[in-house]
Amino acid sequence: MQKNTLSFSQMFLESSNYNWEKIDENLDRAVVGFDASLMLTIVRFKKGGIGYLHQHIHSQVAYIASGSFEVQIEEEKRVLKTGDSFFIPTNLMHGVVCLEEGTLIESFSPMREDFIK
């Protein structure tokens, strides 16, 4: 059965088939699963890569799979490393700076329609 690609992803996706999108010279992102209410992404950062301060309507949770990041949520900054995580409620300003090459696993609710081409 064919599903609308804007509302439903594949149920099984092997890492060898991830569609990596180059965000800039320091960031690559793959969307690895979603439906209308939830999305999971993987973002690879080179040292010095920046997830610039921004805000959105989505609740977000990020897990640091590897590396070290300076994470800013509103006015508070923390250095987090492999195994740490952070939660961003809806509409709060947030961003990261990669201090040591690494990977973030991020979930969004509802899904980020702007990430789907």
LOTORVEX-844437 format. One line per field, with one value per residue (C-alpha): residue number from 0; x, y, z. Coordinates in Angstrom, 2 decimals. Layout:
<nodes>
roro c(NUM  ...) .
u c(X  ...) .
v c(Y  ...) .
w c(Z  ...) .
</nodes>
This chain:
<nodes>
roro c(0  1  2  3  4  5  6  7  8  9  10  11  12  13  14  15  16  17  18  19  20  21  22  23  24  25  26  27  28  29  30  31  32  33  34  35  36  37  38  39  40  41  42  43  44  45  46  47  48  49  50  51  52  53  54  55  56  57  58  59  60  61  62  63  64  65  66  67  68  69  70  71  72  73  74  75  76  77  78  79  80  81  82  83  84  85  86  87  88  89  90  91  92  93  94  95  96  97  98  99  100  101  102  103  104  105  106  107  108  109  110  111  112  113  114  115  116) .
u c(0.00  1.44  1.42  1.57  5.26  4.35  2.41  4.04  7.55  8.78  8.29  11.73  14.75  18.27  21.13  22.67  19.56  19.46  19.01  21.60  20.93  23.88  22.75  26.09  29.79  29.59  26.16  24.37  20.85  18.85  15.14  14.78  11.11  7.96  4.22  2.10  2.68  6.36  9.68  13.14  16.29  20.04  22.32  26.07  28.24  31.87  33.76  32.71  29.35  26.52  22.83  22.00  19.60  16.03  12.59  9.68  6.27  7.57  8.56  12.03  14.21  17.83  20.20  23.95  25.04  28.65  30.74  30.42  28.11  27.47  23.67  21.75  18.06  16.80  19.56  21.02  24.06  25.44  28.21  26.81  28.60  27.98  25.05  23.51  20.23  18.16  14.48  13.16  9.54  7.63  8.68  11.83  14.97  17.68  20.83  24.05  27.75  29.70  32.83  33.92  32.72  29.52  25.99  22.60  19.52  16.53  12.80  10.10  6.39  4.56  6.72  8.78  7.08  9.89  12.33  10.40  11.06) .
v c(0.00  3.40  6.10  9.87  10.71  13.88  12.03  8.60  7.18  3.67  1.38  -0.20  1.80  0.37  2.78  1.97  3.53  6.78  9.83  12.28  15.96  18.36  21.32  23.14  22.23  21.07  19.41  16.47  15.33  12.18  11.80  8.21  7.92  9.98  10.27  13.37  13.36  12.36  12.57  11.15  12.58  12.03  15.05  14.63  17.60  18.37  20.23  23.88  23.10  25.33  24.71  28.43  29.86  29.36  28.42  26.38  25.09  21.55  19.95  18.46  15.95  15.39  12.60  13.06  9.80  11.00  14.13  17.22  20.23  23.60  23.65  26.87  26.95  30.50  32.24  29.09  27.30  23.88  21.69  18.20  15.07  11.53  9.96  13.27  14.65  17.83  18.72  21.86  22.83  24.48  27.97  28.35  29.78  27.14  26.15  24.16  24.52  21.34  21.29  17.77  16.04  14.23  13.08  14.13  11.91  14.26  13.70  16.26  16.40  17.04  16.09  18.81  19.22  21.60  18.64  16.65  17.47) .
w c(0.00  -0.99  1.71  1.35  1.93  3.80  6.47  6.84  6.45  5.79  8.77  8.30  7.18  7.21  7.90  4.50  2.92  4.91  2.72  4.06  3.38  3.52  5.64  5.35  5.30  8.95  9.23  7.58  8.51  7.85  8.59  9.77  10.67  10.98  10.89  11.44  15.21  15.56  13.69  14.39  12.79  13.00  12.65  12.15  13.15  12.41  15.13  15.01  13.39  14.56  14.94  14.97  17.55  16.40  17.67  16.37  17.44  17.85  21.15  20.74  22.55  21.56  22.61  22.16  20.55  20.27  20.69  22.83  22.35  23.93  24.13  24.62  25.59  26.04  28.09  29.69  28.22  29.18  27.79  27.18  25.97  24.74  26.60  27.70  26.40  26.39  26.02  24.33  24.95  22.15  20.98  23.12  21.48  21.26  19.41  19.66  18.89  18.29  20.47  19.50  16.30  17.07  16.35  17.71  17.60  17.63  17.96  17.17  17.89  15.70  12.71  10.96  7.59  6.59  6.74  4.10  0.48) .
</nodes>
